[in-house]
Amino acid sequence: SLRFGGNPHSQVWFSGHLGWVHDSLFPLQDVGVLEYQAPQLAAACLAAAFQGSCEEAVVLDVACGTGLAAQELQARGFRHLHGLDGSPEMLACAHRKGLYQELRQCVLGQEALPAPEGHYDIVLIVGALSEGQVPAGVVPELLRVTKPGGWVCLTTRRDAGNLRYEAELRRRLDELEQQGAWEKVAAQEVGRWEKAAQGLGYISGVVYLYRVEGGAPDAARGAFEGQDLALEDAKQQ
Ligand SMILES: C[S@@+](CC[C@H](N)C(=O)[O-])C[C@H]1O[C@@H](n2cnc3c(N)ncnc32)[C@H](O)[C@@H]1O
């Protein structure tokens, strides 16, 4: 069932999950109000480290919503974008933007990702790894559909309501790294991630970037030393 809340953050419920509407019904007002910048931060992090051809890379945008991450990726030269989301309404908005070659409905946590093993050069999931949305248990699925040597970019929030989830996510990410499945290229902490939905101030968040086994992670990590983290520190002043 779909229900639009009347509060300024326009919550939308579907299949028992909480998502945010930022589409033509609530034209950019919500994300503007919250200063939602996760898509931009994730795309910038990925583009800074990615070593292949942006024009040839095939990208899966998981929980794509209305396509904000696709806009940011297109602006940075990425051309082959596939999206999936659990909400048909979100997918309809994404479709209208004409940024994706493929869009599919998939409720993560209930269904496997509709892609074969090792299919994508890049998999990203932005603004959806949090309590009540995409379960942290989906992480191995993200890895499964990524090519050896491919990239997985994830974001999560560090507000009080998401601490348990965030710890669980981190545990899963670390576990896969310990198993040698991938290597962490960046963990970009951002103090002013977005405005707190209730009250004053900002919540913090993080962009993680992993290189799947089979690539050349050392060279990629070099792209982040000093420069990008310093940039984020400056933003938080
Ligand atoms: C805050 S929005 C982020 C959308 C987009 N990635 C962005 O950054 O603009 C969260 C998205 O996750 C989707 N979502 C939440 N839980 C989901 C689930 N279990 N399976 C699939 N999609 C889900 C929602 O429909 C919504 O589009």
PDBQT file of the ligand as one rigid body, heavy atoms in Angstrom, charges set to zero:
ROOT
HETATM    1  C1  LIG A 301      16.095   7.792   0.039  1.00  0.00    +0.000 C 
HETATM    2  S1  LIG A 301      15.655   6.974  -1.441  1.00  0.00    +0.000 S 
HETATM    3  C2  LIG A 301      17.205   7.030  -2.342  1.00  0.00    +0.000 C 
HETATM    4  C3  LIG A 301      16.983   6.949  -3.801  1.00  0.00    +0.000 C 
HETATM    5  C4  LIG A 301      18.211   7.218  -4.670  1.00  0.00    +0.000 C 
HETATM    6  N1  LIG A 301      19.196   6.167  -4.547  1.00  0.00    +0.000 N 
HETATM    7  C5  LIG A 301      18.793   8.581  -4.316  1.00  0.00    +0.000 C 
HETATM    8  O1  LIG A 301      19.851   8.619  -3.678  1.00  0.00    +0.000 OA
HETATM    9  O2  LIG A 301      18.193   9.579  -4.662  1.00  0.00    +0.000 OA
HETATM   10  C6  LIG A 301      15.550   5.246  -0.984  1.00  0.00    +0.000 C 
HETATM   11  C7  LIG A 301      15.059   4.336  -2.103  1.00  0.00    +0.000 C 
HETATM   12  O3  LIG A 301      15.177   2.999  -1.692  1.00  0.00    +0.000 OA
HETATM   13  C8  LIG A 301      14.042   2.290  -2.112  1.00  0.00    +0.000 C 
HETATM   14  N2  LIG A 301      13.904   1.137  -1.226  1.00  0.00    +0.000 N 
HETATM   15  C9  LIG A 301      13.769   1.157   0.122  1.00  0.00    +0.000 A 
HETATM   16  N3  LIG A 301      13.732  -0.109   0.591  1.00  0.00    +0.000 NA
HETATM   17  C10 LIG A 301      13.857  -0.934  -0.483  1.00  0.00    +0.000 A 
HETATM   18  C11 LIG A 301      13.899  -2.345  -0.657  1.00  0.00    +0.000 A 
HETATM   19  N4  LIG A 301      13.836  -3.182   0.383  1.00  0.00    +0.000 N 
HETATM   20  N5  LIG A 301      14.035  -2.834  -1.923  1.00  0.00    +0.000 NA
HETATM   21  C12 LIG A 301      14.111  -2.016  -2.963  1.00  0.00    +0.000 A 
HETATM   22  N6  LIG A 301      14.075  -0.676  -2.875  1.00  0.00    +0.000 NA
HETATM   23  C13 LIG A 301      13.956  -0.136  -1.648  1.00  0.00    +0.000 A 
HETATM   24  C14 LIG A 301      12.900   3.303  -2.003  1.00  0.00    +0.000 C 
HETATM   25  O4  LIG A 301      11.814   2.944  -2.844  1.00  0.00    +0.000 OA
HETATM   26  C15 LIG A 301      13.584   4.571  -2.452  1.00  0.00    +0.000 C 
HETATM   27  O5  LIG A 301      13.462   4.745  -3.826  1.00  0.00    +0.000 OA
ENDROOT
TORSDOF 0
